[in-house]
């Protein structure tokens, strides 16, 4: 999956538990786990905003795009 979720990094920086984070954001701990483990298919902007507000960070601190090593590159696709 080319989007890496870094919630755990931000929680560790602030020494905040998943339970406290979930409560302050308005999510269940189970839903935070789904986000943290990269199993979520989508995130609402209102949820992303709440996470950034609670953690006092930017969306890019929580989400990072990385190259998918299994996907063909755009240059390779164009040469077909």
C-alpha positions in Angstrom: 0.0 0.0 0.0 1.6 3.3 -1.1 0.1 5.4 1.7 1.8 4.8 5.1 -0.1 5.9 8.2 2.2 7.3 10.9 -0.3 7.9 13.7 1.8 5.6 16.0 4.8 7.8 15.5 2.9 11.0 16.5 1.3 9.2 19.5 4.7 8.1 20.7 6.2 11.6 20.4 3.4 12.9 22.6 3.4 9.8 24.9 -0.4 9.6 24.3 -2.2 6.3 24.5 -4.5 5.0 21.7 -7.4 5.1 24.2 -6.8 8.8 25.0 -6.3 9.7 21.4 -9.5 7.8 20.4 -11.5 9.6 23.0 -10.2 13.0 22.2 -10.7 12.5 18.4 -14.2 10.9 18.8 -13.3 7.5 17.4 -13.4 4.0 18.9 -10.0 2.4 19.8 -10.9 -0.3 17.2 -11.2 2.3 14.5 -7.9 3.9 15.5 -6.4 0.5 15.2 -7.8 0.2 11.6 -6.2 3.5 10.7 -2.9 2.8 12.4 -2.5 -0.6 10.8 -3.2 0.8 7.3 -6.4 -1.2 6.8 -8.7 1.8 6.3 -9.8 2.4 2.8 -10.7 6.1 3.4 -10.5 8.8 6.0 -13.0 11.7 6.3 -11.5 15.1 6.2 -13.4 15.9 9.5 -11.6 12.9 11.1 -8.2 13.9 9.7 -8.8 17.5 11.0 -9.7 16.2 14.4 -6.6 14.0 14.5 -4.4 16.9 13.5 -6.1 19.2 16.1 -5.5 16.6 18.9 -1.9 15.9 17.9 -1.2 19.5 16.9 0.3 18.4 13.6 -0.2 18.6 9.8 -1.9 15.9 7.7 1.5 15.1 6.2 2.8 14.2 9.6 0.2 11.4 9.7 0.1 10.2 6.1 3.0 9.6 3.7 3.0 8.4 0.2 5.7 5.9 -0.7 6.5 4.3 -4.1 4.9 0.9 -4.5 7.7 -1.3 -5.5 5.4 -3.8 -7.0 3.6 -1.4 -9.3 5.0 -0.6 -12.8 6.4 2.9 -13.1 4.5 5.4 -15.2 7.5 5.5 -17.6 7.3 1.8 -18.1 3.6 1.9 -18.7 4.0 4.7 -21.3 6.5 2.7 -23.2 4.0 -0.2 -23.8 
